[in-house]
């Protein structure tokens, strides 16, 4: 049986919205299940005509966005209590060095978003000192703040 009908082909209506919808579902479930969970006709015309190449590029973009969403969910916000490696001044080389293997609790005071990533400014609870660093400085989120506008 020949399914080919001339003039009927796959066409995107809103690809960006489709990637966002699929990525939101892919955070919790697999891509194939997410494809069944949304109505593709809202985002494209004739979804049954999507080629394997188009589906694989869609999957790649969705998985990248899902990874970003997971990272955003795990990253701390202002006011959250986190565990960080305590940094102390390094008199020989200048800059900072890790002070032992122990982690200390701190509160996130400021977040700067740059093209290189997120930079956090935290206030340590043990001695009240402020230290700055990227996301690798923060080892775990202990408690979430009640409101994102609450700063201690």
C-alpha positions as CSV (number, residue, x, y, z in Angstrom):
1,X,0.0,0.0,0.0
2,X,1.4,3.4,-0.9
3,X,0.9,6.1,1.8
4,X,2.6,8.8,-0.2
5,X,0.3,11.8,-0.9
6,X,1.9,14.6,-2.8
7,X,1.9,18.0,-1.1
8,X,1.5,16.7,2.4
9,X,4.7,17.0,4.4
10,X,5.9,17.7,7.9
11,X,6.1,21.3,8.9
12,X,6.9,23.1,12.2
13,X,4.4,25.6,13.6
14,X,6.3,26.3,16.9
15,X,9.4,24.2,17.4
16,X,10.7,26.2,20.4
17,X,7.5,25.6,22.3
18,X,7.6,21.9,21.4
19,X,11.2,21.6,22.7
20,X,10.2,23.4,26.0
21,X,7.1,21.2,26.5
22,X,9.0,18.0,25.8
23,X,12.0,19.0,28.0
24,X,9.6,19.7,30.9
25,X,8.3,16.2,30.6
26,X,11.8,14.6,29.9
27,X,13.1,15.8,33.3
28,X,11.0,13.0,34.9
29,X,10.4,10.5,32.1
30,X,12.0,9.2,28.9
31,X,11.8,10.9,25.6
32,X,9.7,8.3,23.9
33,X,7.1,8.5,26.7
34,X,7.2,12.3,26.6
35,X,6.5,12.2,22.8
36,X,3.3,10.2,23.5
37,X,2.4,12.5,26.4
38,X,2.0,15.7,24.3
39,X,-0.2,16.6,21.4
40,X,2.3,17.2,18.6
41,X,-0.3,18.7,16.3
42,X,-0.2,21.8,18.5
43,X,3.4,22.3,17.5
44,X,3.6,21.0,13.9
45,X,1.6,20.0,10.9
46,X,1.5,16.3,9.9
47,X,3.7,14.9,12.8
48,X,3.4,11.4,11.4
49,X,5.6,12.6,8.4
50,X,8.5,13.6,10.7
51,X,11.7,12.0,9.4
52,X,14.1,10.1,11.6
53,X,16.7,12.9,11.1
54,X,14.2,15.6,12.3
55,X,13.2,13.4,15.3
56,X,16.9,12.8,16.3
57,X,17.7,16.6,16.1
58,X,14.5,17.2,18.2
59,X,15.6,14.6,20.7
60,X,19.1,16.1,21.0
61,X,17.7,19.6,21.6
62,X,15.1,18.3,24.1
63,X,17.8,16.4,26.1
64,X,20.0,19.5,26.2
65,X,17.2,21.6,27.5
66,X,16.1,18.9,30.0
67,X,19.7,18.8,31.3
68,X,19.5,22.6,31.8
69,X,16.2,22.4,33.6
70,X,17.6,19.8,36.0
71,X,20.6,22.0,36.7
72,X,18.3,25.0,37.3
73,X,16.2,23.0,39.7
74,X,19.3,21.8,41.7
75,X,21.0,25.2,41.8
76,X,20.4,27.2,45.0
77,X,18.6,30.5,45.1
78,X,19.2,33.6,47.3
79,X,18.4,32.8,50.9
80,X,19.0,29.0,50.7
81,X,21.3,27.3,53.2
82,X,24.1,25.4,51.5
83,X,27.2,23.4,52.4
84,X,30.4,24.8,51.0
85,X,34.1,24.1,51.3
86,X,35.7,26.7,53.5
87,X,38.2,28.9,51.7
88,X,41.1,30.6,53.4
89,X,43.7,33.1,52.0
90,X,46.8,31.4,50.5
91,X,49.8,33.5,51.7
92,X,52.3,31.8,49.3
93,X,50.5,32.0,46.0
94,X,47.8,34.6,46.7
95,X,44.2,33.9,46.2
96,X,42.3,31.3,48.2
97,X,42.8,27.7,49.1
98,X,40.5,25.1,50.6
99,X,40.8,25.0,54.4
100,X,40.7,21.3,55.2
101,X,38.2,18.8,54.0
102,X,35.4,19.9,56.2
103,X,32.3,21.6,54.8
104,X,30.6,24.5,56.5
105,X,27.1,25.8,56.2
106,X,26.5,29.2,54.5
107,X,23.6,31.3,53.2
108,X,23.5,32.4,49.6
109,X,23.6,36.2,49.5
110,X,24.0,37.0,45.8
111,X,24.0,35.2,42.5
112,X,25.6,36.6,39.3
113,X,24.8,35.0,36.0
114,X,27.6,35.4,33.4
115,X,28.4,33.8,30.1
116,X,30.9,31.5,32.0
117,X,28.2,30.3,34.4
118,X,26.8,31.1,37.8
119,X,28.9,32.8,40.5
120,X,27.7,32.7,44.1
121,X,28.4,34.9,47.1
122,X,27.8,33.1,50.4
123,X,28.0,34.2,54.0
124,X,29.4,31.4,56.3
125,X,27.3,30.8,59.4
126,X,30.2,29.7,61.5
127,X,32.3,32.9,61.3
128,X,30.2,35.4,59.3
129,X,32.8,35.7,56.5
130,X,31.7,36.2,52.9
131,X,33.2,34.0,50.2
132,X,32.7,33.9,46.4
133,X,33.0,31.1,43.9
134,X,31.3,29.2,41.1
135,X,28.9,26.4,41.4
136,X,31.7,23.9,42.2
137,X,32.1,25.6,45.6
138,X,28.6,24.5,46.6
139,X,28.4,20.9,47.5
140,X,24.8,20.5,48.6
141,X,21.6,22.5,49.3
142,X,20.6,22.0,52.9
143,X,17.4,24.0,53.2
144,X,15.4,26.0,50.7
145,X,14.4,29.6,51.6
146,X,10.6,30.2,52.1
147,X,10.5,33.0,49.6
148,X,13.0,33.9,46.9
149,X,13.0,37.6,48.1
150,X,13.9,36.8,51.7
151,X,17.6,37.5,52.4
152,X,19.3,37.0,55.8
